[in-house]
Amino acid sequence: MQDISITNMVLLCISFFGLGLAVIAIQSSRKLSLRLNKALELINSLHKLNETHQSKLNALEQSQLAINAENKEAFTKDFKNAFSTFETSTTQTLNAEIDTLKLEVDKLMAQIDEISQQDPAAKMYAKAHSLVASGASIEEIMDACDLPKAEVEVLIGFQKKARK
């Protein structure tokens, strides 16, 4: 069996380090995806609530047609007040939910940026990852990130496997 040279050992260690960073990045991405899924579920539940309110409003409109002529004016006024109140509360609720979701997304993006800023190697691999995602060539990635060809090929392999 051939002895492994020090260079190959160093490259192997760097590759494992890169693999570890890739796994951390994937886990962070999954956490963000889970939070975004939760946000989508909240939006869907708000949509269902809106549909429920819309069906109630439709029922109110139908009952308005059934009321005799002398009560129509008073009912219309009450209906407009109820609709205005409903519209205001729904708008406020939706705006509050959207603001909350925006804050959560901003916090997550700040955490991702903070993690990326903490480790110079992570910055390098994050840059390499974005270049791979944008379709840059192996040579371009090697030049931009000072990575050996083997590591760039590993990153490209991970990217292709993640797309499948």
Backbone as ProteinMPNN parsed JSONL, in Angstrom:
{"seq_chain_A": "MQDISITNMVLLCISFFGLGLAVIAIQSSRKLSLRLNKALELINSLHKLNETHQSKLNALEQSQLAINAENKEAFTKDFKNAFSTFETSTTQTLNAEIDTLKLEVDKLMAQIDEISQQDPAAKMYAKAHSLVASGASIEEIMDACDLPKAEVEVLIGFQKKARK", "coords_chain_A": {"N_chain_A": [[0.847, -1.184, 0.0], [0.519, 2.229, -0.766], [2.28, 4.987, 0.677], [0.753, 7.841, 2.137], [1.243, 11.091, 1.119], [2.326, 14.104, 2.79], [1.236, 16.357, 1.682], [-1.019, 15.328, 0.398], [-2.394, 14.468, 2.659], [-2.884, 16.905, 3.935], [-4.498, 18.111, 2.013], [-6.614, 16.317, 2.092], [-7.528, 16.739, 4.712], [-8.313, 19.421, 4.489], [-10.339, 19.103, 2.644], [-12.165, 17.592, 4.153], [-12.732, 19.49, 6.072], [-13.953, 21.414, 4.465], [-16.152, 19.913, 3.672], [-17.425, 19.648, 6.128], [-18.112, 22.342, 6.582], [-19.853, 22.659, 4.473], [-21.907, 20.938, 5.261], [-22.758, 22.253, 7.562], [-23.692, 24.615, 6.422], [-25.798, 23.597, 4.893], [-27.458, 22.641, 6.92], [-28.117, 25.045, 8.194], [-29.481, 26.236, 6.134], [-31.639, 24.491, 5.962], [-32.91, 24.986, 8.411], [-33.712, 27.622, 8.003], [-35.426, 27.168, 5.9], [-37.394, 25.661, 7.206], [-38.445, 27.608, 8.913], [-39.411, 29.403, 7.049], [-41.335, 27.794, 5.899], [-43.07, 27.606, 8.053], [-43.873, 30.244, 8.169], [-45.216, 30.379, 5.755], [-47.294, 28.603, 6.298], [-48.639, 30.104, 8.238], [-49.471, 32.26, 6.691], [-51.15, 30.904, 4.933], [-53.096, 30.049, 6.77], [-54.119, 32.513, 7.512], [-55.17, 33.249, 5.076], [-57.202, 31.341, 4.825], [-58.763, 32.121, 6.995], [-59.508, 34.619, 6.077], [-61.034, 33.811, 3.861], [-63.116, 32.555, 5.223], [-64.212, 34.717, 6.56], [-64.963, 36.133, 4.335], [-66.942, 34.462, 3.288], [-68.803, 34.725, 5.315], [-69.357, 37.418, 5.024], [-70.496, 37.311, 2.501], [-72.792, 35.871, 3.147], [-74.018, 37.76, 4.759], [-74.524, 39.699, 2.842], [-76.411, 38.356, 1.267], [-78.487, 38.078, 3.113], [-79.123, 40.698, 3.409], [-80.408, 41.299, 1.037], [-82.798, 40.017, 1.487], [-84.105, 41.47, 3.358], [-86.809, 43.735, 4.049], [-87.808, 46.775, 2.299], [-87.964, 49.07, 3.987], [-86.162, 48.525, 6.027], [-83.762, 48.333, 4.802], [-81.995, 50.543, 4.521], [-81.032, 51.07, 7.145], [-79.871, 48.613, 7.709], [-77.893, 48.538, 5.739], [-76.202, 50.556, 6.582], [-75.301, 49.48, 9.036], [-74.068, 47.201, 8.028], [-71.999, 48.313, 6.495], [-70.479, 49.489, 8.538], [-69.756, 47.183, 9.983], [-68.306, 45.832, 8.04], [-66.263, 47.667, 7.591], [-65.03, 47.623, 10.091], [-64.27, 44.927, 10.145], [-62.539, 44.896, 7.93], [-60.556, 46.665, 8.763], [-59.59, 45.351, 11.093], [-58.725, 42.924, 9.984], [-56.802, 43.82, 8.17], [-54.997, 44.989, 9.948], [-54.268, 42.727, 11.423], [-53.118, 41.114, 9.414], [-51.038, 42.834, 8.594], [-49.565, 42.953, 10.965], [-48.774, 40.27, 11.214], [-47.267, 40.009, 8.873], [-45.257, 41.885, 9.385], [-44.078, 40.649, 11.601], [-43.129, 38.298, 10.418], [-41.34, 39.417, 8.587], [-39.474, 40.496, 10.361], [-38.511, 38.129, 11.529], [-37.349, 36.892, 9.284], [-35.406, 38.819, 8.683], [-33.853, 38.638, 11.016], [-32.927, 36.022, 10.758], [-31.454, 36.263, 8.396], [-29.522, 38.044, 9.274], [-28.279, 36.439, 11.189], [-27.216, 34.461, 9.531], [-25.445, 36.024, 8.015], [-23.782, 36.881, 10.078], [-22.651, 34.485, 10.959], [-21.303, 33.786, 8.646], [-19.459, 35.865, 8.569], [-17.824, 35.407, 10.729], [-15.819, 33.445, 10.42], [-12.968, 33.378, 8.491], [-12.384, 31.358, 6.648], [-14.883, 30.325, 6.227], [-16.03, 32.452, 4.892], [-14.618, 32.318, 2.536], [-15.406, 29.817, 1.556], [-18.127, 30.254, 1.382], [-18.198, 32.201, -0.582], [-17.133, 30.69, -2.662], [-19.143, 28.789, -2.861], [-21.285, 30.395, -3.731], [-20.282, 31.176, -6.203], [-20.139, 28.702, -7.489], [-22.855, 28.125, -7.57], [-23.667, 30.096, -9.301], [-22.681, 29.206, -11.645], [-20.004, 29.436, -12.358], [-16.755, 28.755, -13.791], [-14.369, 26.108, -13.069], [-11.76, 27.098, -12.968], [-12.202, 29.846, -12.618], [-13.353, 29.865, -10.094], [-11.274, 28.767, -8.591], [-9.332, 30.795, -8.862], [-10.654, 33.027, -7.747], [-11.139, 32.257, -5.102], [-8.891, 31.091, -4.076], [-8.656, 28.294, -3.857], [-7.796, 24.824, -4.038], [-7.951, 22.763, -6.991], [-9.136, 20.257, -6.553], [-10.783, 20.662, -4.294], [-12.588, 22.518, -5.314], [-13.79, 20.968, -7.257], [-15.034, 19.112, -5.596], [-16.869, 20.794, -4.282], [-18.441, 21.545, -6.469], [-19.462, 19.059, -7.119], [-21.016, 18.562, -4.809], [-22.897, 20.601, -5.122], [-24.166, 19.841, -7.507], [-25.271, 17.438, -6.668], [-27.002, 18.328, -4.675], [-28.872, 19.692, -6.187], [-30.267, 17.666, -7.372]], "CA_chain_A": [[0.0, 0.0, 0.0], [1.34, 3.432, -0.895], [2.206, 5.945, 1.774], [0.077, 9.086, 1.776], [2.159, 12.214, 1.334], [1.84, 15.146, 3.69], [0.381, 17.234, 0.858], [-2.318, 14.664, 0.236], [-3.068, 14.485, 3.972], [-3.366, 18.272, 4.154], [-5.633, 18.296, 1.114], [-7.708, 15.51, 2.626], [-8.057, 17.454, 5.891], [-9.022, 20.614, 4.006], [-11.576, 18.629, 2.02], [-13.105, 17.254, 5.226], [-13.165, 20.748, 6.668], [-14.925, 21.968, 3.522], [-17.36, 19.083, 3.777], [-18.085, 20.045, 7.376], [-18.732, 23.649, 6.359], [-21.005, 22.464, 3.593], [-22.975, 20.34, 6.075], [-23.281, 23.328, 8.429], [-24.476, 25.513, 5.563], [-27.041, 22.909, 4.527], [-28.324, 22.62, 8.111], [-28.637, 26.408, 8.37], [-30.474, 26.415, 5.072], [-32.835, 23.728, 6.337], [-33.599, 25.704, 9.488], [-34.372, 28.758, 7.375], [-36.54, 26.61, 5.126], [-38.464, 25.307, 8.143], [-39.084, 28.843, 9.375], [-40.177, 29.941, 5.932], [-42.527, 26.945, 5.784], [-43.97, 28.025, 9.129], [-44.446, 31.518, 7.732], [-46.185, 30.061, 4.696], [-48.475, 28.036, 6.962], [-49.357, 31.216, 8.856], [-50.121, 33.004, 5.613], [-52.273, 30.075, 4.47], [-54.184, 30.085, 7.757], [-54.74, 33.832, 7.385], [-55.981, 33.204, 3.861], [-58.421, 30.581, 5.141], [-59.562, 32.99, 7.852], [-60.071, 35.629, 5.186], [-62.101, 33.167, 3.097], [-64.234, 32.361, 6.146], [-64.85, 36.03, 6.739], [-65.601, 36.493, 3.066], [-68.204, 33.726, 3.178], [-69.742, 35.372, 6.246], [-69.799, 38.659, 4.39], [-71.42, 36.925, 1.432], [-74.059, 35.519, 3.789], [-74.633, 39.027, 5.159], [-75.048, 40.34, 1.633], [-77.638, 37.646, 0.892], [-79.558, 38.419, 4.05], [-79.499, 42.086, 3.139], [-81.373, 41.283, -0.051], [-84.064, 39.486, 1.982], [-84.754, 42.451, 4.264], [-87.751, 44.609, 3.333], [-87.309, 48.068, 1.842], [-87.824, 50.067, 5.062], [-85.016, 48.201, 6.883], [-82.541, 48.241, 4.0], [-81.07, 51.637, 4.77], [-80.392, 50.851, 8.445], [-79.013, 47.43, 7.588], [-76.74, 48.905, 4.918], [-75.296, 51.322, 7.443], [-74.678, 48.513, 9.952], [-73.192, 46.342, 7.236], [-70.794, 49.074, 6.162], [-69.687, 49.606, 9.765], [-69.186, 45.863, 10.28], [-67.291, 45.554, 7.026], [-65.133, 48.553, 7.861], [-64.354, 47.071, 11.274], [-63.626, 43.692, 9.713], [-61.434, 45.224, 7.033], [-59.507, 47.269, 9.584], [-58.964, 44.34, 11.951], [-58.016, 41.97, 9.134], [-55.615, 44.503, 7.673], [-54.067, 45.122, 11.061], [-53.753, 41.397, 11.732], [-52.213, 40.718, 8.33], [-49.843, 43.674, 8.663], [-48.781, 42.524, 12.125], [-48.167, 38.983, 10.865], [-46.233, 40.262, 7.857], [-44.139, 42.54, 10.077], [-43.419, 39.624, 12.412], [-42.398, 37.42, 9.502], [-40.209, 40.177, 8.067], [-38.475, 40.556, 11.428], [-37.899, 36.807, 11.638], [-36.481, 36.694, 8.123], [-34.265, 39.707, 8.87], [-33.008, 38.048, 12.059], [-32.263, 34.848, 10.178], [-30.436, 36.723, 7.449], [-28.437, 38.612, 10.078], [-27.546, 35.311, 11.77], [-26.439, 33.841, 8.459], [-24.341, 36.939, 7.723], [-22.873, 36.866, 11.223], [-21.913, 33.22, 10.914], [-20.399, 33.872, 7.503], [-18.426, 36.854, 8.862], [-16.992, 34.988, 11.857], [-14.716, 32.587, 10.028], [-12.479, 33.726, 7.157], [-12.514, 30.196, 5.764], [-16.298, 30.224, 5.876], [-16.26, 33.461, 3.869], [-14.047, 31.814, 1.296], [-16.258, 28.739, 1.062], [-19.419, 30.839, 1.01], [-17.984, 32.827, -1.888], [-16.99, 29.595, -3.625], [-20.479, 28.201, -3.04], [-22.1, 31.277, -4.575], [-19.751, 31.107, -7.561], [-20.585, 27.425, -8.052], [-24.288, 28.253, -7.845], [-23.868, 30.978, -10.451], [-22.216, 28.512, -12.843], [-18.635, 29.821, -12.705], [-15.892, 27.628, -14.148], [-13.467, 25.659, -12.004], [-10.62, 28.02, -12.919], [-12.667, 31.11, -12.029], [-13.544, 29.652, -8.645], [-9.935, 28.592, -8.008], [-8.688, 32.109, -8.828], [-11.376, 33.948, -6.856], [-11.186, 31.804, -3.708], [-7.619, 30.46, -3.717], [-8.909, 26.909, -3.481], [-7.24, 23.861, -4.989], [-8.889, 22.232, -7.976], [-9.875, 19.133, -5.96], [-11.848, 21.181, -3.441], [-13.599, 23.131, -6.185], [-14.535, 19.862, -7.857], [-15.907, 18.562, -4.54], [-17.984, 21.738, -4.103], [-19.318, 21.43, -7.639], [-20.171, 17.787, -6.951], [-22.058, 18.753, -3.793], [-23.932, 21.46, -5.685], [-24.939, 19.038, -8.453], [-26.057, 16.446, -5.911], [-28.064, 19.058, -3.971], [-29.89, 20.052, -7.168], [-31.067, 16.477, -7.686]], "C_chain_A": [[0.888, 1.242, 0.0], [1.179, 4.334, 0.327], [1.54, 7.222, 1.273], [1.026, 10.243, 2.091], [1.501, 13.252, 2.237], [0.898, 16.08, 2.922], [-1.006, 16.622, 0.69], [-3.093, 14.649, 1.555], [-3.663, 15.868, 4.249], [-4.591, 18.533, 3.272], [-6.851, 17.516, 1.594], [-8.353, 16.197, 3.832], [-8.849, 18.686, 5.465], [-10.349, 20.205, 3.383], [-12.604, 18.269, 3.081], [-13.618, 18.5, 5.917], [-14.226, 21.407, 5.784], [-16.234, 21.213, 3.567], [-18.142, 19.453, 5.038], [-18.784, 21.383, 7.23], [-19.959, 23.522, 5.473], [-22.179, 21.885, 4.37], [-23.599, 21.395, 6.978], [-24.151, 24.276, 7.609], [-25.809, 24.88, 5.186], [-27.998, 22.889, 5.719], [-28.919, 23.999, 8.365], [-29.719, 26.688, 7.344], [-31.764, 25.671, 5.404], [-33.624, 24.433, 7.432], [-34.355, 26.902, 8.915], [-35.585, 28.282, 6.591], [-37.7, 26.246, 6.041], [-39.193, 26.558, 8.627], [-39.924, 29.47, 8.264], [-41.44, 29.114, 5.691], [-43.551, 27.316, 6.849], [-44.652, 29.346, 8.745], [-45.492, 31.29, 6.655], [-47.455, 29.463, 5.288], [-49.31, 29.134, 7.617], [-50.11, 32.027, 7.799], [-51.317, 32.228, 5.092], [-53.427, 30.1, 5.472], [-54.882, 31.444, 7.73], [-55.623, 33.893, 6.144], [-57.283, 32.46, 4.116], [-59.352, 31.412, 6.024], [-60.235, 34.071, 7.006], [-61.214, 35.043, 4.358], [-63.342, 32.95, 3.972], [-64.986, 33.667, 6.345], [-65.561, 36.465, 5.458], [-66.925, 35.756, 2.909], [-69.247, 34.298, 4.142], [-70.269, 36.676, 5.653], [-70.771, 38.371, 3.253], [-72.788, 36.567, 2.006], [-74.787, 36.786, 4.242], [-75.239, 39.744, 3.948], [-76.359, 39.678, 1.19], [-78.791, 37.989, 1.828], [-80.025, 39.858, 3.855], [-80.547, 42.137, 2.032], [-82.762, 40.841, 0.432], [-84.818, 40.486, 2.873], [-85.665, 43.367, 3.456], [-87.185, 46.013, 3.131], [-87.091, 49.056, 2.98], [-86.63, 49.794, 5.963], [-83.684, 48.205, 6.113], [-81.526, 49.335, 4.341], [-80.315, 51.446, 6.089], [-79.427, 49.661, 8.382], [-77.748, 47.754, 6.798], [-75.718, 49.664, 5.753], [-74.568, 50.386, 8.4], [-73.677, 47.619, 9.217], [-71.887, 47.056, 6.906], [-69.894, 49.237, 7.377], [-69.0, 48.278, 10.103], [-68.072, 45.537, 9.286], [-66.052, 46.401, 7.256], [-64.325, 48.045, 9.047], [-63.602, 45.802, 10.905], [-62.401, 43.985, 8.864], [-60.259, 45.787, 7.822], [-58.798, 46.212, 10.419], [-58.187, 43.323, 11.127], [-56.733, 42.585, 8.609], [-54.571, 44.63, 8.77], [-53.441, 43.771, 11.404], [-52.755, 40.947, 10.676], [-50.92, 41.533, 8.372], [-48.952, 43.269, 9.826], [-48.069, 41.203, 11.831], [-47.039, 39.171, 9.853], [-45.018, 40.916, 8.501], [-43.353, 41.543, 10.915], [-42.576, 38.709, 11.534], [-41.182, 38.13, 8.916], [-39.093, 40.256, 9.104], [-37.757, 39.222, 11.576], [-36.941, 36.547, 10.493], [-35.239, 37.571, 8.254], [-33.305, 39.162, 9.919], [-32.243, 36.853, 11.511], [-31.168, 35.257, 9.211], [-29.243, 37.323, 8.201], [-27.605, 37.501, 10.716], [-26.677, 34.633, 10.723], [-25.236, 34.713, 8.126], [-23.305, 36.91, 8.84], [-22.022, 35.602, 11.224], [-20.896, 33.261, 9.781], [-19.229, 34.814, 7.79], [-17.441, 36.376, 9.923], [-15.746, 34.238, 11.422], [-14.249, 32.955, 8.625], [-12.607, 32.562, 6.17], [-13.963, 30.038, 5.322], [-16.65, 31.248, 4.803], [-15.794, 32.94, 2.51], [-14.949, 30.728, 0.704], [-17.643, 29.242, 0.676], [-19.307, 31.51, -0.363], [-17.872, 31.753, -2.964], [-18.345, 28.965, -3.912], [-21.339, 29.076, -3.946], [-21.599, 31.271, -6.015], [-20.166, 29.813, -8.249], [-22.049, 27.522, -8.444], [-24.546, 29.129, -9.067], [-23.315, 30.38, -11.74], [-20.813, 28.894, -13.279], [-17.801, 28.575, -13.007], [-14.976, 27.286, -12.978], [-12.31, 26.644, -11.854], [-11.019, 29.353, -12.279], [-12.817, 30.987, -10.517], [-12.198, 29.511, -7.961], [-9.245, 29.946, -7.856], [-9.331, 33.024, -7.791], [-11.24, 33.56, -5.389], [-9.893, 31.164, -3.22], [-7.817, 29.05, -3.187], [-8.253, 25.986, -4.494], [-8.342, 23.271, -5.862], [-9.748, 21.125, -7.372], [-11.031, 19.626, -5.089], [-12.971, 21.804, -4.265], [-14.441, 22.043, -6.831], [-15.487, 19.226, -6.85], [-17.114, 19.476, -4.334], [-18.969, 21.657, -5.261], [-20.122, 20.14, -7.559], [-21.29, 17.891, -5.936], [-23.224, 19.546, -4.359], [-24.814, 20.653, -6.647], [-25.816, 18.029, -7.717], [-27.219, 17.121, -5.178], [-29.194, 19.437, -4.928], [-30.796, 18.872, -7.499], [-31.994, 16.231, -6.57]], "O_chain_A": [[1.899, 1.284, 0.7], [0.106, 4.43, 0.922], [1.738, 7.631, 0.129], [1.543, 10.348, 3.203], [0.283, 13.266, 2.416], [-0.114, 16.532, 3.459], [-2.025, 17.3, 0.822], [-4.314, 14.801, 1.56], [-4.789, 15.99, 4.731], [-5.586, 19.1, 3.722], [-7.98, 17.999, 1.512], [-9.577, 16.23, 3.954], [-9.919, 18.965, 6.007], [-11.363, 20.877, 3.57], [-13.782, 18.596, 2.939], [-14.785, 18.574, 6.303], [-15.249, 21.89, 6.268], [-17.307, 21.814, 3.506], [-19.368, 19.557, 5.011], [-19.912, 21.553, 7.693], [-20.972, 24.186, 5.69], [-23.322, 22.294, 4.164], [-24.818, 21.435, 7.145], [-25.222, 24.688, 8.056], [-26.835, 25.559, 5.164], [-29.201, 23.093, 5.556], [-30.095, 24.114, 8.713], [-30.743, 27.299, 7.649], [-32.858, 26.176, 5.15], [-34.854, 24.475, 7.392], [-35.497, 27.164, 9.293], [-36.641, 28.914, 6.615], [-38.858, 26.49, 5.703], [-40.419, 26.562, 8.737], [-41.009, 29.998, 8.511], [-42.484, 29.654, 5.327], [-44.753, 27.34, 6.584], [-45.848, 29.532, 8.97], [-46.537, 31.94, 6.65], [-48.56, 29.771, 4.842], [-50.539, 29.103, 7.56], [-51.256, 32.424, 8.01], [-52.374, 32.804, 4.836], [-54.592, 30.165, 5.082], [-56.098, 31.521, 7.907], [-56.688, 34.509, 6.158], [-58.347, 32.895, 3.675], [-60.568, 31.413, 5.834], [-61.406, 34.389, 7.213], [-62.243, 35.692, 4.17], [-64.472, 33.136, 3.52], [-66.215, 33.717, 6.305], [-66.624, 37.085, 5.501], [-67.913, 36.333, 2.456], [-70.434, 34.349, 3.819], [-71.452, 36.997, 5.762], [-71.749, 39.095, 3.062], [-73.819, 36.912, 1.429], [-76.008, 36.885, 4.128], [-76.325, 40.318, 4.028], [-77.3, 40.362, 0.787], [-79.927, 38.169, 1.391], [-81.185, 40.185, 4.107], [-81.476, 42.943, 2.096], [-83.777, 41.238, -0.139], [-86.02, 40.347, 3.1], [-85.346, 43.733, 2.324], [-86.182, 46.376, 3.746], [-86.122, 49.816, 2.947], [-86.124, 50.715, 6.604], [-82.614, 48.095, 6.712], [-80.328, 49.066, 4.435], [-79.101, 51.638, 6.145], [-78.324, 49.702, 8.927], [-76.659, 47.297, 7.146], [-74.514, 49.435, 5.637], [-73.352, 50.487, 8.56], [-72.592, 47.326, 9.719], [-70.806, 46.48, 7.023], [-68.672, 49.134, 7.26], [-67.822, 48.248, 10.461], [-67.021, 45.023, 9.667], [-64.927, 45.917, 7.132], [-63.095, 48.037, 9.016], [-62.448, 45.615, 11.293], [-61.345, 43.384, 9.061], [-59.108, 45.429, 7.577], [-57.569, 46.165, 10.461], [-57.102, 42.902, 11.529], [-55.687, 41.936, 8.607], [-53.385, 44.4, 8.531], [-52.238, 43.678, 11.645], [-51.674, 40.456, 11.003], [-49.833, 40.982, 8.203], [-47.728, 43.242, 9.696], [-46.896, 41.039, 12.165], [-45.98, 38.556, 9.973], [-43.881, 40.549, 8.203], [-42.123, 41.575, 10.945], [-41.439, 38.385, 11.876], [-40.119, 37.527, 8.764], [-37.916, 40.104, 8.776], [-36.536, 39.184, 11.731], [-35.84, 36.039, 10.704], [-34.132, 37.115, 7.967], [-32.088, 39.214, 9.74], [-31.05, 36.696, 11.772], [-30.085, 34.674, 9.203], [-28.093, 37.128, 7.807], [-26.38, 37.597, 10.78], [-25.533, 34.271, 10.998], [-24.127, 34.203, 7.97], [-22.101, 36.915, 8.583], [-20.815, 35.654, 11.463], [-19.758, 32.82, 9.944], [-18.121, 34.584, 7.304], [-16.328, 36.896, 10.003], [-14.695, 34.407, 12.04], [-15.02, 32.863, 7.671], [-12.905, 32.769, 4.994], [-14.237, 29.664, 4.181], [-17.456, 30.974, 3.914], [-16.468, 33.095, 1.492], [-15.222, 30.722, -0.497], [-18.262, 28.718, -0.25], [-20.207, 31.399, -1.195], [-18.445, 31.885, -4.045], [-18.661, 28.645, -5.058], [-22.039, 28.57, -4.823], [-22.397, 31.351, -6.949], [-20.504, 29.81, -9.433], [-22.445, 27.062, -9.515], [-25.527, 28.931, -9.783], [-23.458, 30.972, -12.81], [-20.455, 28.702, -14.441], [-18.108, 27.481, -12.535], [-14.827, 28.061, -12.033], [-11.924, 26.985, -10.736], [-10.261, 29.919, -11.491], [-12.453, 31.891, -9.765], [-11.987, 30.061, -6.88], [-8.635, 30.212, -6.82], [-8.635, 33.714, -7.046], [-11.227, 34.431, -4.519], [-9.811, 30.74, -2.068], [-7.215, 28.664, -2.185], [-8.162, 26.32, -5.675], [-9.518, 23.287, -5.498], [-10.948, 21.052, -7.64], [-12.13, 19.074, -5.14], [-14.15, 21.638, -3.955], [-15.66, 22.176, -6.942], [-16.606, 18.846, -7.196], [-18.244, 19.002, -4.222], [-20.183, 21.697, -5.059], [-21.309, 20.116, -7.886], [-22.386, 17.376, -6.158], [-24.386, 19.222, -4.118], [-26.04, 20.758, -6.616], [-26.964, 17.797, -8.098], [-28.301, 16.544, -5.073], [-30.353, 19.496, -4.519], [-31.957, 19.057, -7.865], [-32.771, 15.278, -6.611]]}, "name": "protein", "num_of_chains": 1, "seq": "MQDISITNMVLLCISFFGLGLAVIAIQSSRKLSLRLNKALELINSLHKLNETHQSKLNALEQSQLAINAENKEAFTKDFKNAFSTFETSTTQTLNAEIDTLKLEVDKLMAQIDEISQQDPAAKMYAKAHSLVASGASIEEIMDACDLPKAEVEVLIGFQKKARK"}
